[in-house]
Amino acid sequence: MNDAPLHTLVPLGLGFIAYFVMHSLLASLWLKQKVLRRWPRIMPAYRLIFNLLSVILLLPLIWLMHQNPGALIWQWPGMLSGLMKGLTFAAILGFFWSLKSYDNGVFLGWTQWRNRHMDSTDPDSLHISTLHRFVRHPWYFFFLVIMWAQDLHLAQFVVYGLITGYFIVGSRLEENKLIAHYGEPYRKYRRQVPGLFPLPWRWMSAKAAAALVQQASR
């Protein structure tokens, strides 16, 4: 199908909004602490369940978007098309390169399950990688580049706009948890390093990053 009538776009948009609300609720400290109090045996598997639900519930929304793409509303012209393809490729490489900057065991939930972690916060310490010295959320940045560097159909434009809005709101919610966990060192980090897009005049030296990490570990 090449058209995306209103009766398709509305449920698609509402579906993504519902997904974002669910995702934020499940990731909230409030719900984690509630689960810890009432069903403590679930906590070691909480992150694994959260990730599994996130993937399963996202797949039908992506399928619906591609089944009803709508009219082509933006196409990068001429040489810009090649440039955008290059940016997309660079962002994909950057994403995979950035994986080494994260504790993937903790991110996926394997570490919590293996160690029977019984806490509402993840068992990790403040870590400021090379990429994190230039942007606080490298993964969000890479996905934003990948999304908006494409030729856009109407459904993609709507969905990508909603995802961008969620990245803005969700990153703030995530950082509130990090401030609660790490305190003033993360506040200092947030004041110096931009959130979603690197800025040439705002970045943190390796020495300053190491000092904040040491301060947060005390």
C-alpha positions as CSV (number, residue, x, y, z in Angstrom):
1,M,0.0,0.0,0.0
2,N,1.2,3.5,-0.8
3,D,-1.3,5.6,1.0
4,A,-1.6,6.2,4.7
5,P,-5.2,7.5,5.3
6,L,-6.1,9.1,8.6
7,H,-7.7,5.9,10.0
8,T,-4.2,4.3,9.7
9,L,-2.1,7.2,10.9
10,V,-4.1,7.9,14.0
11,P,-3.9,4.4,15.5
12,L,-0.2,4.3,14.5
13,G,0.5,7.5,16.3
14,L,-1.6,6.5,19.3
15,G,0.1,3.2,19.4
16,F,3.6,4.8,19.5
17,I,2.4,7.2,22.2
18,A,1.0,4.3,24.3
19,Y,4.3,2.5,23.8
20,F,6.3,5.4,25.0
21,V,4.1,5.8,28.1
22,M,4.5,2.1,28.9
23,H,8.2,2.2,28.3
24,S,8.7,5.1,30.7
25,L,6.4,3.6,33.3
26,L,8.3,0.3,33.3
27,A,11.6,2.1,33.5
28,S,10.6,4.3,36.3
29,L,12.1,4.0,39.8
30,W,8.6,4.2,41.2
31,L,7.4,1.1,39.5
32,K,10.7,-0.8,40.2
33,Q,10.5,0.0,43.9
34,K,6.8,-1.1,44.0
35,V,7.7,-4.4,42.3
36,L,10.6,-4.8,44.7
37,R,8.3,-4.4,47.7
38,R,5.5,-6.6,46.5
39,W,7.2,-9.2,44.2
40,P,10.9,-9.2,45.2
41,R,11.6,-12.5,43.4
42,I,10.9,-10.8,40.0
43,M,13.6,-8.1,40.4
44,P,16.6,-10.2,39.1
45,A,14.7,-10.7,35.9
46,Y,13.1,-7.3,35.7
47,R,15.5,-5.8,33.2
48,L,15.3,-8.9,31.0
49,I,11.5,-8.8,31.0
50,F,11.6,-5.0,30.3
51,N,13.8,-5.5,27.3
52,L,11.8,-8.4,26.0
53,L,8.5,-6.5,26.3
54,S,10.1,-3.4,24.7
55,V,11.0,-5.4,21.6
56,I,7.8,-7.5,21.3
57,L,5.5,-4.5,21.6
58,L,7.6,-2.4,19.1
59,L,7.6,-4.9,16.3
60,P,3.9,-4.6,15.3
61,L,4.1,-0.8,15.3
62,I,7.1,-0.9,13.0
63,W,5.3,-3.4,10.7
64,L,2.2,-1.2,10.6
65,M,4.4,1.8,9.7
66,H,6.0,0.0,6.8
67,Q,2.7,-1.5,5.6
68,N,1.1,1.9,5.2
69,P,4.0,4.3,4.4
70,G,1.9,7.0,2.8
71,A,3.0,9.5,0.2
72,L,6.6,10.4,-0.2
73,I,6.9,13.9,1.4
74,W,10.6,14.5,1.5
75,Q,13.4,13.3,-0.7
76,W,17.0,14.4,-0.4
77,P,18.1,15.9,-3.8
78,G,21.2,15.2,-5.8
79,M,24.5,15.2,-4.0
80,L,22.7,15.6,-0.6
81,S,21.2,12.1,-1.1
82,G,24.7,10.6,-1.2
83,L,25.8,12.7,1.8
84,M,22.8,11.5,3.8
85,K,23.6,7.9,2.9
86,G,27.2,8.5,4.1
87,L,25.9,10.0,7.4
88,T,23.6,7.0,7.9
89,F,26.4,4.6,7.4
90,A,28.7,6.6,9.7
91,A,25.9,6.7,12.4
92,I,25.4,2.9,12.1
93,L,29.2,2.4,12.5
94,G,29.2,4.9,15.4
95,F,26.4,3.0,17.1
96,F,28.2,-0.4,16.9
97,W,31.5,1.2,18.0
98,S,29.7,2.8,21.0
99,L,28.6,-0.6,22.3
100,K,32.0,-1.1,23.9
101,S,31.3,2.0,26.0
102,Y,28.4,0.4,27.8
103,D,28.1,-2.5,30.2
104,N,26.0,-4.6,27.9
105,G,25.4,-7.3,30.5
106,V,23.8,-4.7,32.7
107,F,21.9,-3.1,29.8
108,L,20.4,-6.4,28.7
109,G,19.8,-7.6,32.2
110,W,22.0,-10.7,32.1
111,T,24.2,-9.4,35.0
112,Q,21.2,-8.7,37.2
113,W,19.8,-12.2,36.5
114,R,23.1,-14.0,37.0
115,N,23.9,-12.2,40.2
116,R,20.3,-12.3,41.5
117,H,20.4,-8.5,41.8
118,M,17.8,-7.4,44.4
119,D,17.6,-3.6,43.9
120,S,15.5,-1.1,42.0
121,T,18.7,0.5,40.5
122,D,21.0,-1.2,38.1
123,P,24.4,-2.4,39.4
124,D,26.6,0.0,37.5
125,S,28.8,2.9,38.2
126,L,29.1,6.3,36.5
127,H,31.1,5.8,33.3
128,I,32.0,8.7,30.9
129,S,33.3,7.2,27.7
130,T,35.0,9.1,24.9
131,L,31.6,9.6,23.1
132,H,29.9,10.6,26.3
133,R,32.4,13.5,26.7
134,F,30.8,15.1,23.6
135,V,27.1,14.1,24.0
136,R,25.2,12.6,26.9
137,H,23.1,10.2,24.9
138,P,25.2,8.9,22.0
139,W,22.7,6.2,21.0
140,Y,19.8,8.7,20.7
141,F,22.1,11.0,18.6
142,F,22.9,8.1,16.2
143,F,19.3,7.1,15.9
144,L,18.2,10.6,15.2
145,V,20.8,10.9,12.4
146,I,19.7,7.5,10.9
147,M,16.0,8.5,11.0
148,W,16.2,12.0,9.6
149,A,18.8,11.3,7.0
150,Q,16.3,9.1,5.1
151,D,13.8,10.0,2.4
152,L,10.5,10.3,4.3
153,H,7.1,9.0,3.7
154,L,4.2,10.4,5.7
155,A,4.0,7.6,8.2
156,Q,7.7,7.8,8.8
157,F,7.5,11.5,9.3
158,V,4.8,11.2,11.9
159,V,6.6,8.3,13.7
160,Y,10.0,9.8,13.6
161,G,8.6,13.1,15.0
162,L,7.0,11.2,17.9
163,I,10.3,9.3,18.5
164,T,12.3,12.5,18.5
165,G,9.9,14.0,21.1
166,Y,10.2,10.9,23.2
167,F,14.0,11.1,23.1
168,I,13.8,14.6,24.4
169,V,11.3,13.8,27.2
170,G,12.7,10.3,27.9
171,S,16.3,11.5,28.2
172,R,15.2,14.0,30.9
173,L,13.3,11.2,32.8
174,E,16.4,9.0,32.5
175,E,18.7,11.8,33.7
176,N,16.5,12.4,36.8
177,K,17.2,8.8,37.8
178,L,20.9,9.3,37.2
179,I,20.9,12.5,39.3
180,A,19.1,10.6,42.1
181,H,21.7,7.9,41.8
182,Y,24.9,9.9,41.3
183,G,24.0,13.3,42.7
184,E,26.2,16.4,42.0
185,P,28.8,14.7,39.8
186,Y,26.0,14.0,37.2
187,R,24.7,17.5,37.5
188,K,28.1,18.8,36.7
189,Y,28.4,16.5,33.8
190,R,24.9,17.5,32.5
191,R,25.8,21.2,32.7
192,Q,28.9,20.8,30.6
193,V,28.0,18.2,27.9
194,P,25.0,18.6,25.5
195,G,22.2,16.1,25.6
196,L,21.3,14.9,22.1
197,F,23.5,16.7,19.6
198,P,27.3,17.4,20.0
199,L,28.2,21.1,20.1
200,P,31.7,22.2,19.2
201,W,31.8,24.6,22.2
202,R,30.5,22.1,24.8
203,W,32.5,19.0,25.7
204,M,34.4,17.5,28.5
205,S,38.1,16.7,28.7
206,A,39.2,13.2,29.6
207,K,40.8,14.6,32.8
208,A,37.6,16.3,33.9
209,A,35.5,13.2,33.1
210,A,37.9,11.0,35.2
211,A,37.6,13.4,38.1
212,L,33.7,13.2,38.0
213,V,33.8,9.4,37.8
214,Q,36.1,9.3,40.8
215,Q,33.9,11.8,42.7
216,A,30.7,9.7,41.9
217,S,32.4,6.5,43.2
218,R,33.0,8.0,46.7
